[in-house]
Every structure is written in C-alpha cells, then in structure tokens.
C-alpha cells in the first residue's frame, strides 16, 4: 500500500524504524531513500501512537506485528525551500494540501483524528488506536 504525503510532515516508514538509532534518523533515512534531504536537527517529534491490529492477516499485522508504535515527525519547510521526493513502490506523492484540503477519505482513519492538530496547531500528541483491517475500532 502506498503512503499519502501531506504538508510538512515526514511519516516514518515503519520498515526503517527498527533499524535506525532514533525516530529522527529513521525519518532522514526514509526521505533519503526517496531522493530527498532533511536536516535531522529540524525534525520535531509531534506524536507517539500505539496501534493494535485485530486482524492478524491484515498487511499491517503481517509487516509490523499485531501491536506496534508509530512516531510522527514534523519538518517545517521555510518559504525559500523546495522539497521533492521521487515516488516508488512504497510511496506516491499525491500533492501539498492546506488546512481543510487533506484527502482523509484516502488515508487510514486515525489520520483524521490527529493530522490537523499536529500540522496546523503544532500539538504534541500521544494515543492509541485499534483497527480491524482498515476499520478503526477505537482511539
């Protein structure tokens, strides 16, 4: 499944997270794989979420286990900076979106709960979500 891209957020590609020394290093590594460049000192941790996948056959459970953590990192671009990534089989850049424009209907259900707070209100969040496949059961 390809991951969507929203403004100013670098989501850690979970396959890299276990190999890196820190969530910041994982984000820098994942972005470098896509042809981008980030300064690790400008990455900010904004969320830590635990997930429980109740369908052991779902892709997330197979790849990550039935319970896993996800660090959410924000990298704010300066007006003078440009940023492009090269799409590949794990990632497809679908555009840049402002507040109220993010296509949540194309994204995992938990994203609607926290994206706005993190991206546009600079909140730092912690929480947990349970899914059965693509269906969010609780937050």
C-alpha positions as CSV (number, residue, x, y, z in Angstrom):
1,X,0.0,0.0,0.0
2,X,1.4,3.4,-0.9
3,X,1.5,6.1,1.7
4,X,0.0,9.5,1.1
5,X,2.0,12.7,1.7
6,X,0.6,15.8,3.5
7,X,2.2,19.2,4.0
8,X,5.3,19.5,6.2
9,X,5.0,16.0,7.7
10,X,7.6,13.2,7.4
11,X,6.0,10.0,8.4
12,X,8.4,7.3,9.4
13,X,8.4,4.4,7.0
14,X,7.9,1.7,9.6
15,X,10.2,-0.7,7.8
16,X,13.1,1.6,8.5
17,X,12.2,2.5,12.1
18,X,13.5,-0.7,13.7
19,X,16.9,-0.3,12.0
20,X,17.6,3.3,13.0
21,X,19.1,4.7,16.2
22,X,16.2,7.1,16.6
23,X,12.9,8.1,15.0
24,X,14.6,11.2,13.6
25,X,17.3,9.0,12.0
26,X,14.7,6.7,10.5
27,X,12.8,9.7,9.0
28,X,16.0,11.1,7.5
29,X,16.9,7.7,6.1
30,X,13.5,7.1,4.7
31,X,13.4,10.5,3.0
32,X,16.9,10.0,1.6
33,X,15.7,6.7,0.0
34,X,13.1,8.8,-1.8
35,X,15.7,11.3,-3.1
36,X,15.0,14.0,-0.5
37,X,17.2,15.6,2.1
38,X,16.3,16.6,5.6
39,X,18.3,18.2,8.4
40,X,17.8,15.9,11.4
41,X,18.0,18.9,13.8
42,X,14.9,20.4,12.3
43,X,12.7,17.3,12.7
44,X,10.4,17.6,15.6
45,X,8.6,14.7,17.4
46,X,4.9,15.6,17.5
47,X,3.2,12.2,18.1
48,X,3.6,8.8,19.5
49,X,0.8,6.4,18.8
50,X,0.4,2.7,19.6
51,X,-1.6,0.6,17.3
52,X,-3.3,-2.8,17.8
53,X,-4.3,-4.7,14.7
54,X,-7.0,-7.2,15.5
55,X,-6.9,-8.9,12.1
56,X,-3.7,-11.0,12.1
57,X,-3.9,-11.4,8.3
58,X,-4.0,-7.6,7.6
59,X,-0.9,-6.1,5.9
60,X,0.0,-4.0,9.0
61,X,-0.1,-7.0,11.3
62,X,1.9,-9.2,8.9
63,X,4.6,-6.5,8.3
64,X,4.7,-4.9,11.8
65,X,3.1,-7.4,14.3
66,X,-0.3,-7.1,15.8
67,X,0.9,-4.3,18.2
68,X,3.3,-1.5,17.1
69,X,4.3,2.1,17.8
70,X,4.4,4.9,15.3
71,X,6.4,8.1,15.8
72,X,5.0,11.2,14.0
73,X,7.7,13.7,12.9
74,X,7.2,17.2,11.6
75,X,9.6,19.0,9.4
76,X,8.6,22.6,8.6
77,X,9.8,24.0,5.3
78,X,11.0,27.6,5.1
79,X,9.4,29.7,2.3
80,X,12.7,29.7,0.4
81,X,13.0,25.9,0.4
82,X,11.7,23.4,-2.1
83,X,11.2,19.8,-1.4
84,X,10.6,16.9,-3.9
85,X,10.5,13.2,-3.4
86,X,10.7,10.5,-6.1
87,X,7.7,8.2,-6.0
88,X,8.5,4.4,-5.7
89,X,6.6,1.2,-5.0
90,X,6.1,2.2,-1.3
91,X,5.4,5.9,-1.7
92,X,3.4,8.1,-4.0
93,X,3.4,11.8,-3.6
94,X,-0.2,13.0,-4.1
95,X,0.3,16.7,-3.5
96,X,0.5,19.5,-1.0
97,X,-2.6,20.4,1.0
98,X,-3.7,23.2,3.2
99,X,-5.9,23.1,6.2
100,X,-9.3,21.6,5.2
101,X,-7.9,20.1,2.0
102,X,-6.2,16.9,3.2
103,X,-7.9,13.9,1.5
104,X,-8.7,11.9,4.6
105,X,-11.1,9.6,2.7
106,X,-7.9,8.2,1.0
107,X,-6.0,7.7,4.2
108,X,-6.1,5.5,7.3
109,X,-8.9,6.5,9.6
110,X,-6.6,7.5,12.5
111,X,-5.1,10.3,10.4
112,X,-8.3,12.4,10.6
113,X,-8.0,12.3,14.4
114,X,-4.6,13.9,14.7
115,X,-3.2,15.4,11.4
116,X,-4.9,18.8,11.8
117,X,-3.8,19.2,15.4
118,X,-0.2,18.3,14.6
119,X,0.2,20.1,11.3
120,X,-1.7,23.3,11.8
121,X,-1.8,23.7,15.6
122,X,1.7,22.3,16.5
123,X,0.2,20.0,19.1
124,X,2.2,17.2,20.6
125,X,0.0,14.1,20.9
126,X,0.1,10.6,22.4
127,X,-2.6,8.0,21.9
128,X,-3.6,4.5,20.9
129,X,-5.8,3.1,18.1
130,X,-7.3,-0.3,17.5
131,X,-8.1,-1.5,14.0
132,X,-9.6,-4.5,12.4
133,X,-8.2,-4.2,8.9
134,X,-8.9,-0.7,7.6
135,X,-11.7,-0.1,10.1
136,X,-10.8,2.0,13.2
137,X,-12.5,0.4,16.3
138,X,-11.4,2.9,19.0
139,X,-9.0,5.7,19.8
